Structures are given as C-alpha cells and as structure tokens.
Amino acid sequence: MVVVLFVLPLLNSENSYGGEIVPEFRTAEASLIITTDKSAAVPAGFKGERVTVNWLWDSIKLQQRQPTSPYIS
C-alpha cells in the first residue's frame, strides 16, 4: 500500500503540522509517501521522501511531526 501525503508546517507554531492525502494526479506536490511495502512503485513525478508508516503513527502518538530520516524506506 502506498499513501501520498502532502504535509505543510503551520505558520503560527513550529510544533504544529497539517497535511492532506492527495490524489495521484497531484503527486508532484506531495512532500512524503508513506508505504508499508518497500518494493511498491512510486508514482511518476514524485520528488519527496518515502517513509514507513511508523513515521505517521509516531508523529500522531507524540503529537509532533517527527524527523523523516529514521523512517526512510
């Protein structure tokens, strides 16, 4: 499974984050792809980072966007 996510920091707080799941035709705008399958194909035009689903769960659990480097897949 591949989820394309566009994450924007909110301007009013360094610790806040927001985002949306974008449809495939907006893949070029996405900053992250969250995947459970390392062999899954990345949509054409994607230039962001590919991270594991643990990044999403840890960000939710800690209520703060986590750095992506430990979660790169």
C-alpha positions in Angstrom: 0.0 0.0 0.0 1.2 3.5 -0.8 -0.3 6.7 0.6 0.8 10.0 -0.8 0.8 12.7 1.8 1.3 16.5 1.4 2.5 17.9 4.7 2.7 21.7 5.4 4.0 23.3 8.6 1.6 25.7 10.0 2.8 29.3 10.2 1.7 30.0 13.7 3.6 27.3 15.5 6.8 25.4 14.9 5.4 22.3 16.6 2.2 22.2 14.6 1.6 20.4 11.4 -1.1 19.8 8.9 -1.5 17.8 5.8 -3.7 16.1 3.4 -3.9 13.0 1.3 -3.5 14.0 -2.3 -4.9 12.1 -5.3 -2.4 10.6 -7.7 -2.7 13.4 -10.3 -1.2 15.8 -7.6 1.7 13.5 -6.7 4.3 16.1 -7.8 3.0 18.4 -4.9 3.4 15.7 -2.2 6.3 16.0 0.3 6.0 12.4 1.6 4.9 9.0 0.5 4.0 6.6 3.3 4.4 3.0 2.4 4.1 -0.4 4.1 5.7 -2.1 1.1 9.3 -1.1 0.3 9.0 -2.6 -3.2 5.9 -0.6 -4.1 6.2 1.6 -7.1 6.5 5.3 -6.5 4.1 7.4 -8.6 5.6 9.3 -11.6 6.6 12.8 -10.8 7.1 12.3 -7.1 10.2 14.0 -5.7 9.7 13.9 -2.0 10.7 11.4 0.7 9.4 7.8 1.1 8.9 6.8 4.7 7.4 3.9 6.6 4.0 4.0 8.2 5.8 4.2 11.6 6.6 7.8 10.9 2.9 8.6 10.7 2.0 6.7 13.9 4.9 8.1 15.9 4.0 11.7 14.8 0.4 11.1 15.9 1.4 9.5 19.1 3.9 12.2 20.1 1.6 15.0 18.7 4.5 16.5 16.8 5.8 15.9 13.3 8.8 13.6 13.6 12.0 13.9 11.5 11.8 11.7 8.5 15.4 10.4 8.4 14.9 7.4 10.9 11.9 6.3 8.8 13.2 6.5 5.2 12.2 3.3 3.4 
